[in-house]
Amino acid sequence: SEEASSGYACRFVDADNATRAVDSEVVEWLNHTEIVCVTREWPFEQALTNLSVSFDGAEMVYSGAEPAEFYFVNSWSELDVSVGTAAGGTALNISGAGFDSEVDYECVFTGWDTAWRAASNATVVSINEVACVTPHWNATAEETVVSIESSGGAAAYTGEDVNGSYFTFTARWSLVQPNPALAGEGVMVSVESFGLNMTGHYQCVWSLEPF
């Protein structure tokens, strides 16, 4: 009942720093043997916490066989940029929670069609943000699935948009050699490119007007 649930509270305290603690946003009474604690955002680095349950301000005795522990892990929910060239170099800011400045993170990109993987180092900007620069995508340009990874595993994706964890690498070219070249026919020109599709058909077009 609502009356029965109103006096319960769940509290999570960092196992290594007791000054870091949060209370549940909601505690729902289900029956005489079970309540549900709905967590708030953990506004600190990811951490192992000790859980306590109280009723009307008095802490309840815990008698479980295992420690009453709960682990808040880091997560991410949004990329500020979702498209960049296969040459790499696109700056990304990733929003999330629980990032730890003492942990080494990577932005990992996995091809949707090819399963090709490329990664770049990420920098912790704050507890709620990491930043990275996209790596050179040495494969056919395609849509990729992004993950934020560390030695502890991948951060959970919690974004509401099911496509929010995707980043698309697009093909580009950047250099022509030789340049200048003879005006006669038959000169072999090499175009340095990134992300080309080996099964695609490409044309080189010369024009006096900019495209």
Backbone torsions as a table, in degrees:
resi	resn	phi	psi	omega
1	SER	NA	163.4	179.7
2	GLU	-64.7	-38.4	-180.0
3	GLU	-64.6	-39.1	-178.5
4	ALA	-68.6	-30.9	-174.9
5	SER	-87.0	-16.3	-170.0
6	SER	-66.7	-25.3	-175.1
7	GLY	-93.3	-2.3	-175.6
8	TYR	-88.6	147.9	176.4
9	ALA	-146.2	141.9	175.5
10	CYS	-115.6	132.6	-176.8
11	ARG	-126.4	134.9	-179.8
12	PHE	-115.1	123.1	-176.5
13	VAL	-122.9	128.3	177.9
14	ASP	-53.3	127.2	-177.3
15	ALA	-65.3	-22.9	-178.5
16	ASP	-105.7	-9.2	-177.2
17	ASN	-151.1	97.3	-173.7
18	ALA	-66.4	-12.3	178.1
19	THR	-77.5	-11.7	179.3
20	ARG	-101.0	110.6	-176.3
21	ALA	-153.3	151.6	172.7
22	VAL	-140.2	151.7	174.7
23	ASP	-101.9	154.0	177.1
24	SER	-61.2	144.1	177.4
25	GLU	-69.2	-40.0	-178.9
26	VAL	-140.9	141.5	169.9
27	VAL	-122.6	119.7	-177.0
28	GLU	-106.5	125.8	176.5
29	TRP	-83.9	121.4	179.8
30	LEU	-96.7	-48.3	179.0
31	ASN	-161.5	-168.5	-174.8
32	HIS	-75.5	-3.3	179.4
33	THR	-123.6	4.8	-174.8
34	GLU	-155.3	136.0	169.0
35	ILE	-127.3	161.3	178.4
36	VAL	-120.6	125.4	176.7
37	CYS	-99.2	124.0	177.3
38	VAL	-98.9	116.7	-173.3
39	THR	-73.5	150.0	167.3
40	ARG	-87.5	172.7	171.4
41	GLU	-64.6	134.5	175.9
42	TRP	-83.9	110.1	-170.1
43	PRO	-87.3	28.0	-178.8
44	PHE	-132.7	-177.4	173.5
45	GLU	-62.2	157.3	177.5
46	GLN	-53.9	143.9	-173.1
47	ALA	-160.8	153.5	169.8
48	LEU	-82.8	130.0	-178.6
49	THR	-122.0	157.6	172.2
50	ASN	-98.4	132.5	-177.8
51	LEU	-101.0	134.0	172.7
52	SER	-129.1	149.8	179.0
53	VAL	-123.8	133.7	180.0
54	SER	-129.3	160.0	176.0
55	PHE	-132.8	121.7	-177.0
56	ASP	52.5	39.8	175.0
57	GLY	87.1	-9.3	-179.3
58	ALA	-102.0	124.4	-177.9
59	GLU	-68.4	133.8	179.1
60	MET	-82.0	148.1	179.4
61	VAL	-73.3	133.8	176.9
62	TYR	-100.1	131.0	-176.4
63	SER	-129.1	19.4	179.6
64	GLY	-70.5	158.4	-179.4
65	ALA	-74.9	-31.8	179.7
66	GLU	-100.2	155.3	177.8
67	PRO	-57.6	144.9	178.5
68	ALA	-82.4	76.2	-175.6
69	GLU	-118.0	151.9	177.7
70	PHE	-142.8	132.1	-175.7
71	TYR	-106.6	118.2	173.2
72	PHE	-88.5	116.0	-178.5
73	VAL	-103.0	158.3	179.0
74	ASN	-72.4	155.4	-179.0
75	SER	-148.5	166.4	175.5
76	TRP	-140.7	156.9	-171.3
77	SER	-136.7	-13.1	-173.5
78	GLU	-158.8	138.4	168.3
79	LEU	-100.8	139.5	178.8
80	ASP	-84.4	-14.5	177.4
81	VAL	-135.3	137.7	-176.3
82	SER	-121.0	0.7	-179.5
83	VAL	-139.2	139.2	175.8
84	GLY	-161.9	167.5	-175.8
85	THR	-79.4	155.8	178.7
86	ALA	-67.4	-13.8	176.4
87	ALA	-68.5	-17.4	-177.3
88	GLY	85.4	-175.3	176.4
89	GLY	92.3	4.4	177.7
90	THR	-83.3	125.2	-179.6
91	ALA	-77.9	131.2	179.3
92	LEU	-122.4	139.2	169.6
93	ASN	-115.9	128.4	-175.1
94	ILE	-116.0	122.3	179.9
95	SER	-88.2	142.6	179.5
96	GLY	-170.3	-148.7	-179.3
97	ALA	-154.3	147.1	172.9
98	GLY	80.8	14.5	-179.2
99	PHE	-70.0	140.8	-175.1
100	ASP	-113.5	122.7	-177.2
101	SER	-65.7	-15.8	179.3
102	GLU	-92.6	1.2	179.6
103	VAL	-105.0	140.5	176.1
104	ASP	-89.9	119.1	179.8
105	TYR	-109.1	156.8	172.9
106	GLU	-130.1	145.8	166.6
107	CYS	-92.4	120.1	-176.5
108	VAL	-114.3	131.7	-178.5
109	PHE	-116.8	124.0	-178.2
110	THR	-119.8	122.5	-177.1
111	GLY	-60.7	133.7	-179.1
112	TRP	-67.1	-39.6	-178.2
113	ASP	-95.0	-38.8	-172.3
114	THR	-97.1	-17.7	-174.3
115	ALA	64.0	13.2	174.3
116	TRP	-63.8	142.5	-178.6
117	ARG	-122.8	140.0	173.6
118	ALA	-143.0	148.2	-175.2
119	ALA	-140.2	157.2	174.1
120	SER	-141.8	153.0	179.8
121	ASN	-67.2	143.7	178.1
122	ALA	-112.1	147.8	177.9
123	THR	-111.1	132.1	177.5
124	VAL	-78.3	114.2	177.9
125	VAL	-84.2	-40.9	178.9
126	SER	-161.4	179.1	176.6
127	ILE	-56.7	-29.3	-174.9
128	ASN	-107.2	12.6	-177.2
129	GLU	-157.6	137.9	167.5
130	VAL	-125.7	158.3	-178.8
131	ALA	-133.0	147.0	175.3
132	CYS	-152.3	168.2	176.6
133	VAL	-116.2	131.4	-176.0
134	THR	-61.2	142.7	179.0
135	PRO	-81.4	169.5	170.7
136	HIS	-64.1	126.2	179.4
137	TRP	-94.7	98.2	-172.8
138	ASN	-88.9	53.9	-179.5
139	ALA	-158.9	179.8	176.9
140	THR	-59.4	133.7	178.4
141	ALA	-57.2	135.0	-177.0
142	GLU	-165.8	175.6	174.7
143	GLU	-79.3	138.6	-179.8
144	THR	-126.6	158.2	174.1
145	VAL	-98.7	128.7	-177.5
146	VAL	-95.3	140.2	171.3
147	SER	-137.4	149.5	176.8
148	ILE	-107.9	113.4	-170.0
149	GLU	-122.9	153.6	175.9
150	SER	-145.9	-178.7	179.0
151	SER	-62.9	-21.2	179.0
152	GLY	-86.3	-0.2	-179.2
153	GLY	114.6	-172.9	-177.9
154	ALA	-88.9	138.4	174.2
155	ALA	-68.1	139.9	-179.0
156	ALA	-69.2	139.8	173.7
157	TYR	-89.9	124.9	-175.2
158	THR	-122.1	13.3	-178.5
159	GLY	-65.9	149.2	179.2
160	GLU	-73.8	-29.0	-180.0
161	ASP	-82.9	118.2	-177.8
162	VAL	-61.6	-25.4	179.3
163	ASN	-94.3	5.2	-174.4
164	GLY	-70.0	-14.3	-179.7
165	SER	-97.7	13.9	-178.4
166	TYR	-101.5	143.0	173.0
167	PHE	-133.0	131.5	-177.2
168	THR	-104.3	122.8	172.9
169	PHE	-89.1	130.2	179.5
170	THR	-110.7	150.5	179.5
171	ALA	-73.0	151.5	175.4
172	ARG	-155.4	163.7	172.7
173	TRP	-130.0	157.6	-170.9
174	SER	-141.3	-14.3	-172.9
175	LEU	-151.9	138.4	176.7
176	VAL	-118.3	131.9	176.6
177	GLN	-136.1	139.1	-6.0
178	PRO	-76.6	154.9	178.7
179	ASN	-154.5	113.5	5.2
180	PRO	-74.9	168.4	179.2
181	ALA	-137.4	164.6	179.3
182	LEU	-61.6	145.3	-177.8
183	ALA	-76.4	-11.5	-179.4
184	GLY	-72.3	166.9	179.5
185	GLU	-72.5	163.4	171.1
186	GLY	86.4	7.3	178.5
187	VAL	-77.9	126.1	178.1
188	MET	-82.2	116.9	-178.7
189	VAL	-109.9	128.1	178.1
190	SER	-98.3	129.5	179.8
191	VAL	-112.9	114.7	178.5
192	GLU	-75.6	124.9	-173.0
193	SER	-137.1	168.5	178.3
194	PHE	-136.7	134.9	173.4
195	GLY	79.0	17.7	-179.2
196	LEU	-68.6	149.1	177.4
197	ASN	-93.2	120.3	-175.1
198	MET	-64.5	-18.6	179.0
199	THR	-97.4	-0.6	-177.8
200	GLY	-81.4	164.9	177.8
201	HIS	-113.1	120.9	-176.3
202	TYR	-119.2	151.7	176.1
203	GLN	-128.8	144.3	171.8
204	CYS	-100.8	124.8	-177.2
205	VAL	-120.2	128.9	177.0
206	TRP	-107.2	136.9	-178.0
207	SER	-146.8	149.0	175.2
208	LEU	-78.7	-13.9	-179.9
209	GLU	-105.8	144.6	177.2
210	PRO	-67.8	148.0	179.4
211	PHE	-84.4	NA	NA
